[in-house]
């Protein structure tokens, strides 16, 4: 006997509800939503909150920043298949992530510097690293477990067909990395924090 498949139409999805409690610490710290699924931010902290979305590595806006939120507001992602980090305290630290569709979180390498330097993705989330300076970089993972993204050993220029998303296969944790021009030493680096949803 065949099993019936249930197909969810994106327009039928309820908005994801993210609650900001007193103290401003959101749990869970990462979320995965469908393309075009709305997100409702509910401020239960008792005072106005600013929600700041980290600038995308390539200038793409996923959600608009929210100023002085006192109750709730709902937004629809402006793009499909992208991950964005955000915070609720206006700092330059972005401990939370929303993956829209299949992600990925983009990291740009230019002149040996990674932007953003630290990123957060959900468990089993995706990352895509590319260089906008036309240089191919090697990547070394500074972890006891090795590479959390099997196959991601080089960062290629944006237009290279080998530039693609990679899926995290390792458990929750921070994974530091360094980059260097292929067959050279030194260079920048950063951290990928894989968190639970």
Rosetta silent file (secondary structure, phi, psi, omega in degrees, C-alpha in Angstrom):
SEQUENCE: XXXXXXXXXXXXXXXXXXXXXXXXXXXXXXXXXXXXXXXXXXXXXXXXXXXXXXXXXXXXXXXXXXXXXXXXXXXXXXXXXXXXXXXXXXXXXXXXXXXXXXXXXXXXXXXXXXXXXXXXXXXXXXXXXXXXXXXXXXXXXXXXXXXXXXXXXXXXXXXXXXXXXXXXXXXXXXXXXXXXXXXXXXXXXXXXXXXXX
SCORE:     score description
SCORE:     0.000 S_00000001
   1 L     0.000  132.136 -179.173    0.000    0.000    0.000 S_00000001
   2 L   -77.599  146.708  176.882    1.381    3.376   -0.966 S_00000001
   3 L   -95.169  130.754  179.393    1.807    6.086    1.631 S_00000001
   4 L   -71.417  138.353  176.623    0.228    9.424    0.821 S_00000001
   5 L   -94.286  138.999  174.764    2.607   12.370    0.751 S_00000001
   6 L  -100.372  121.321 -179.691    1.618   15.601    2.394 S_00000001
   7 L  -105.642  120.848  178.721    2.830   18.574    0.398 S_00000001
   8 L   -92.377  124.384  174.663    3.078   21.845    2.280 S_00000001
   9 L   -85.554  134.510 -174.547    2.627   24.918    0.148 S_00000001
  10 H   -56.601  -32.873 -178.699    4.843   27.724    1.370 S_00000001
  11 H   -72.125  -13.791  179.458    1.942   30.153    1.475 S_00000001
  12 H   -90.108   -5.540 -176.986    0.146   27.816    3.919 S_00000001
  13 L   -75.950  138.012  175.407    2.951   27.893    6.493 S_00000001
  14 L   -75.026  152.530  177.471    2.353   29.723    9.744 S_00000001
  15 L   -62.756  142.696  171.027    4.895   32.365   10.716 S_00000001
  16 E   -68.924  132.880  179.710    7.797   31.184   12.855 S_00000001
  17 E  -100.948  120.926  175.361    7.380   32.717   16.315 S_00000001
  18 E  -115.910  118.359 -178.083   10.566   34.010   17.980 S_00000001
  19 E  -101.337  135.161  177.740   10.056   35.258   21.535 S_00000001
  20 E  -106.501  106.663 -176.968   12.444   37.671   23.216 S_00000001
  21 L   -82.863  176.340  172.555   12.212   37.132   26.981 S_00000001
  22 L   -56.683  137.117 -175.889   13.350   39.360   29.840 S_00000001
  23 L    93.096  -19.310  172.266   17.126   39.532   29.620 S_00000001
  24 L    78.268    3.257 -178.501   16.957   39.262   25.816 S_00000001
  25 L   -87.413  116.926 -176.344   18.489   35.765   25.465 S_00000001
  26 L   -90.387  139.431  175.725   16.603   33.845   22.769 S_00000001
  27 L  -139.999  132.407   -0.763   16.326   30.059   22.837 S_00000001
  28 L   -69.113  174.426 -174.339   16.799   28.142   20.636 S_00000001
  29 L   -94.811  -15.125  178.679   19.570   30.138   18.993 S_00000001
  30 E  -133.167  153.069 -177.021   19.070   28.997   15.383 S_00000001
  31 E  -139.644  149.284  173.272   16.032   28.466   13.180 S_00000001
  32 E  -123.863  126.003  179.065   15.289   26.923    9.798 S_00000001
  33 E  -125.377  163.747  175.934   12.289   28.191    7.841 S_00000001
  34 L   -75.848  158.891  173.144   10.885   27.532    4.385 S_00000001
  35 L   -56.449  134.718  179.334   11.448   29.995    1.576 S_00000001
  36 L    68.235    5.083  174.875    8.985   32.901    1.973 S_00000001
  37 L   -73.397  132.927 -178.099    7.868   31.674    5.425 S_00000001
  38 E   -76.625  158.153  175.956    7.245   34.672    7.642 S_00000001
  39 E  -125.203  128.370  175.796    8.925   35.283   10.996 S_00000001
  40 E  -108.561  122.593  176.136    7.144   37.015   13.883 S_00000001
  41 E   -96.462  121.693 -179.186    9.343   38.581   16.556 S_00000001
  42 E  -110.956  119.322 -179.974    7.517   38.851   19.894 S_00000001
  43 E   -91.915  107.354  177.157    9.002   41.152   22.527 S_00000001
  44 L  -110.446   17.361 -173.447    8.176   39.786   25.968 S_00000001
  45 L   -81.746  -19.383 -178.504   11.109   41.501   27.690 S_00000001
  46 L    93.638   -6.048  175.847    9.183   44.438   29.132 S_00000001
  47 L  -144.668  157.949 -178.020   11.261   47.078   27.358 S_00000001
  48 L   -58.240  145.249 -177.598   11.865   48.079   23.718 S_00000001
  49 E  -128.248  142.238  171.609   14.293   45.863   21.781 S_00000001
  50 E  -104.673  131.197  176.492   16.363   46.463   18.643 S_00000001
  51 E  -111.391  119.918 -176.113   16.905   43.469   16.358 S_00000001
  52 E  -114.653  126.881  177.313   19.937   43.860   14.121 S_00000001
  53 E   -96.979  131.291 -178.426   20.677   41.557   11.189 S_00000001
  54 L   -63.957  141.532  177.768   24.337   41.165   10.285 S_00000001
  55 L   -60.000  133.318  179.134   25.340   42.587    6.937 S_00000001
  56 L   -68.694  147.279 -178.418   25.471   39.836    4.320 S_00000001
  57 L   -57.443  -27.618 -178.083   28.911   39.018    2.892 S_00000001
  58 L  -119.302   20.178  173.405   27.732   40.073   -0.564 S_00000001
  59 L    81.415   12.361 -179.222   25.315   42.869    0.369 S_00000001
  60 L   -86.303  131.861  177.888   22.063   40.885    0.192 S_00000001
  61 L   -93.567  122.164  178.495   19.342   41.906    2.677 S_00000001
  62 L   -93.498  -49.912  174.971   17.432   38.934    4.095 S_00000001
  63 L  -133.405  152.621  175.808   15.420   40.777    6.777 S_00000001
  64 L   -82.298  146.375  173.945   15.245   44.467    7.683 S_00000001
  65 L   -60.712  152.147 -178.392   16.572   45.657   11.045 S_00000001
  66 E  -121.695  123.808 -178.531   13.857   46.314   13.643 S_00000001
  67 E  -107.850  137.679  173.323   14.082   49.363   15.919 S_00000001
  68 E    51.921   47.655  177.869   12.353   49.868   19.271 S_00000001
  69 E   -70.360  121.705  179.669   10.145   46.771   19.081 S_00000001
  70 L  -104.940  -31.652 -178.929    7.657   46.967   21.953 S_00000001
  71 L  -123.566  -88.289  179.482    5.177   44.190   21.063 S_00000001
  72 E  -150.857  158.337  174.957    5.531   42.151   17.858 S_00000001
  73 E  -151.934  150.124 -177.826    6.257   42.481   14.169 S_00000001
  74 E  -120.431  136.303  176.711    6.234   40.059   11.233 S_00000001
  75 E  -130.465  151.650  173.039    8.602   40.002    8.279 S_00000001
  76 E  -106.134  136.210  177.571    8.891   37.886    5.129 S_00000001
  77 L   -56.809  139.553 -178.899   12.404   36.999    3.925 S_00000001
  78 L   -83.645  -12.296  177.524   13.402   39.219    1.009 S_00000001
  79 L  -140.533  160.231  175.227   15.373   36.384   -0.637 S_00000001
  80 L   -97.678  157.969  170.877   15.213   32.602   -0.763 S_00000001
  81 L    52.641   64.043  178.766   17.926   30.125    0.251 S_00000001
  82 E  -155.079  150.266  177.083   20.141   32.265    2.464 S_00000001
  83 E  -113.429  141.164  179.108   21.207   32.296    6.112 S_00000001
  84 E  -132.674  142.921  174.348   21.448   35.457    8.217 S_00000001
  85 E   -99.048  153.269  179.886   22.803   36.089   11.731 S_00000001
  86 E  -151.482  166.211  174.695   21.176   38.552   14.137 S_00000001
  87 E  -138.981  174.431 -179.960   21.249   39.956   17.661 S_00000001
  88 L  -123.361    6.736 -175.825   18.906   41.760   20.042 S_00000001
  89 L  -119.793    2.936  177.967   21.335   44.018   21.890 S_00000001
  90 L    77.063    8.920 -179.374   22.843   46.169   19.144 S_00000001
  91 L   -81.356 -177.302  175.143   26.346   44.733   19.611 S_00000001
  92 L   -96.357   11.113  174.920   28.701   43.504   16.910 S_00000001
  93 L  -102.137  131.568 -176.805   28.183   39.918   18.107 S_00000001
  94 L  -121.079   88.571 -172.611   25.497   37.967   16.266 S_00000001
  95 L   -83.355   -4.258 -175.035   24.685   34.806   18.287 S_00000001
  96 E  -118.425  154.689 -179.540   21.482   33.842   16.445 S_00000001
  97 E  -140.899  145.426  170.049   20.761   32.538   12.941 S_00000001
  98 E  -123.743  120.172  174.222   17.795   32.063   10.628 S_00000001
  99 E   -97.127  120.816  177.835   18.313   29.746    7.657 S_00000001
 100 E   -95.040  122.559 -178.751   15.835   30.460    4.869 S_00000001
 101 L    61.080 -129.176 -178.204   15.243   27.397    2.701 S_00000001
 102 L   -89.376    9.133 -175.857   18.513   25.563    2.065 S_00000001
 103 L    75.572 -144.839   -2.296   20.707   28.475    3.188 S_00000001
 104 L   -92.022  178.237  166.406   23.631   28.834    2.819 S_00000001
 105 E   -84.661  127.000 -179.210   25.503   31.261    5.058 S_00000001
 106 E   -95.996  138.355  173.145   27.870   33.173    2.766 S_00000001
 107 E  -125.642  127.637  178.960   31.442   34.118    3.705 S_00000001
 108 E  -103.025  136.763  174.946   33.428   36.418    1.427 S_00000001
 109 E  -113.810  124.974  178.979   37.233   36.386    1.325 S_00000001
 110 E  -140.257  123.622 -179.007   38.947   39.512    0.045 S_00000001
 111 L    54.801   36.629  176.775   42.688   40.208    0.433 S_00000001
 112 L    80.278    3.595  179.679   42.914   37.309    2.885 S_00000001
 113 E  -107.753  136.757 -178.746   40.198   38.628    5.207 S_00000001
 114 E   -96.921  132.211  178.055   36.965   36.724    5.879 S_00000001
 115 E  -131.939  122.910   -9.646   33.654   38.606    6.090 S_00000001
 116 L   -70.734  157.409 -177.962   31.895   37.889    8.306 S_00000001
 117 L   -74.825  -41.704  177.700   34.721   36.517   10.435 S_00000001
 118 E  -117.114  130.633  178.347   32.454   34.580   12.811 S_00000001
 119 E  -129.502  155.846  176.200   29.196   33.025   11.613 S_00000001
 120 E  -119.164  132.920  174.513   26.455   30.944   13.216 S_00000001
 121 E  -133.203  157.543  176.793   24.589   28.238   11.312 S_00000001
 122 E   -71.979  159.204  171.898   22.059   25.629   12.392 S_00000001
 123 L   -54.879  132.165 -174.997   22.997   22.006   12.933 S_00000001
 124 L    66.876   18.362  176.736   23.093   20.437    9.439 S_00000001
 125 L   -78.557  178.930 -176.350   23.120   23.955    7.988 S_00000001
 126 E  -123.291  154.666  177.534   25.114   25.030    4.957 S_00000001
 127 E  -135.530  146.504  173.786   27.957   27.437    4.258 S_00000001
 128 E  -134.756  119.309  179.960   29.364   28.824    1.023 S_00000001
 129 E  -108.674  135.696 -179.493   32.756   30.520    1.006 S_00000001
 130 E  -147.299  150.232  176.983   33.961   32.465   -2.021 S_00000001
 131 E  -101.393  133.454  177.549   36.698   34.956   -2.780 S_00000001
 132 L   -94.792   -1.354 -179.835   35.799   38.241   -4.419 S_00000001
 133 L   -98.148    4.640  177.219   39.461   39.067   -5.094 S_00000001
 134 L    80.499    5.112 -177.498   39.923   36.312   -7.706 S_00000001
 135 L   -99.331  143.961  172.786   42.361   34.343   -5.522 S_00000001
 136 L   -94.071  128.718 -179.072   42.017   30.671   -4.578 S_00000001
 137 E  -113.705  147.857  169.307   42.630   30.048   -0.860 S_00000001
 138 E   -91.761  153.794  179.890   43.278   26.859    1.055 S_00000001
 139 E  -126.424  133.600  178.424   41.374   26.391    4.305 S_00000001
 140 E  -119.880  127.263 -179.554   42.651   24.614    7.410 S_00000001
 141 E   -91.300  123.899 -176.998   40.252   23.644   10.194 S_00000001
 142 L   -93.738   60.360 -178.921   41.724   24.180   13.663 S_00000001
 143 L  -132.995  158.085  175.789   39.702   21.491   15.402 S_00000001
 144 L   -71.399  -23.348 -175.694   40.406   18.083   16.894 S_00000001
 145 L   -91.287   -7.894 -178.707   37.639   16.639   14.735 S_00000001
 146 L    90.248 -149.943 -173.444   38.895   17.924   11.388 S_00000001
 147 L   -83.477  116.016  179.133   36.750   19.495    8.697 S_00000001
 148 L   -74.237   -9.057 -179.587   33.069   19.925    9.669 S_00000001
 149 L  -122.524   84.902 -176.800   32.229   20.498    5.982 S_00000001
 150 L   -50.820  130.015  179.437   33.474   17.466    4.007 S_00000001
 151 L    96.789  -17.098 -179.058   34.960   18.548    0.697 S_00000001
 152 L   -87.308   90.283  179.710   35.539   22.186    1.698 S_00000001
 153 L  -116.753  -16.868  179.977   39.332   22.415    1.380 S_00000001
 154 E  -137.228  150.280  174.706   39.623   25.454   -0.900 S_00000001
 155 E  -111.143  116.707 -174.572   37.850   28.769   -1.286 S_00000001
 156 E  -100.371  161.969  174.232   37.502   29.606   -4.966 S_00000001
 157 E   -57.412  153.446 -176.239   36.642   32.890   -6.726 S_00000001
 158 L   -50.011  -43.370 -174.709   32.927   33.717   -6.887 S_00000001
 159 L   -80.979   -4.833 -178.516   32.643   32.848  -10.590 S_00000001
 160 L   -72.865  132.534 -179.706   34.424   29.474  -10.274 S_00000001
 161 L   -64.077  -14.409  177.691   32.025   26.530  -10.793 S_00000001
 162 L   -81.929   -5.526  175.488   33.664   24.799   -7.808 S_00000001
 163 L   -78.990  115.409 -175.556   32.222   27.496   -5.518 S_00000001
 164 L  -155.424  166.841  177.399   29.215   25.794   -3.930 S_00000001
 165 L   -75.453  148.909  174.938   27.449   25.240   -0.596 S_00000001
 166 E  -125.288  142.750 -177.774   28.694   22.611    1.844 S_00000001
 167 E   -98.106  135.278  177.600   26.597   20.982    4.575 S_00000001
 168 L   -69.251  130.333  178.696   27.823   20.718    8.165 S_00000001
 169 L  -116.656    0.201 -177.806   28.149   17.092    9.242 S_00000001
 170 L   -96.921  164.658  179.811   29.739   17.622   12.645 S_00000001
 171 L   -71.499  177.058  179.472   28.021   18.099   15.997 S_00000001
 172 L   -57.786  138.893  176.787   27.276   21.394   17.688 S_00000001
 173 E   155.691  167.809  175.691   30.353   23.460   18.481 S_00000001
 174 E   -87.718  140.347 -179.096   32.687   26.198   17.301 S_00000001
 175 E  -128.954  101.335  179.667   35.038   25.332   14.435 S_00000001
 176 E   -77.727  152.743  178.696   37.914   27.742   13.910 S_00000001
 177 E  -146.642  156.974  171.278   39.718   27.957   10.590 S_00000001
 178 E  -126.187  152.423  178.488   42.599   29.722    8.922 S_00000001
 179 E  -123.300  155.863  176.173   43.003   30.488    5.253 S_00000001
 180 E  -150.121  153.211  172.696   46.029   30.980    3.056 S_00000001
 181 E   -58.006  134.335 -175.883   46.641   31.582   -0.601 S_00000001
 182 L   -47.306  131.566 -179.427   46.795   28.061   -2.028 S_00000001
 183 L    67.043   25.844  174.537   50.296   26.603   -1.491 S_00000001
 184 L  -134.629  174.966  179.488   51.296   29.474    0.810 S_00000001
 185 L  -118.160  166.561  179.709   51.166   30.086    4.552 S_00000001
 186 L    83.220 -179.783  178.986   49.575   32.754    6.699 S_00000001
 187 L   121.484 -177.916 -178.164   46.356   34.634    6.080 S_00000001
 188 L   -83.357 -158.891 -179.765   43.093   35.381    7.830 S_00000001
 189 E   172.397 -167.008 -179.253   40.493   33.080    9.247 S_00000001
 190 E  -179.073 -161.025 -178.031   37.400   32.898   11.366 S_00000001
 191 E  -140.173  137.231  170.426   34.991   30.649   13.210 S_00000001
 192 E  -108.905  120.469  178.567   31.866   28.742   12.213 S_00000001
 193 E  -102.653  115.923  176.870   29.582   28.089   15.199 S_00000001
 194 E   -95.167  121.653 -176.302   27.176   25.210   14.631 S_00000001
 195 E  -124.651  161.614 -178.855   24.219   25.483   17.026 S_00000001
 196 L   -78.373  158.763  176.942   21.052   23.526   17.713 S_00000001
 197 L  -104.546    0.000    0.000   17.607   24.524   16.458 S_00000001
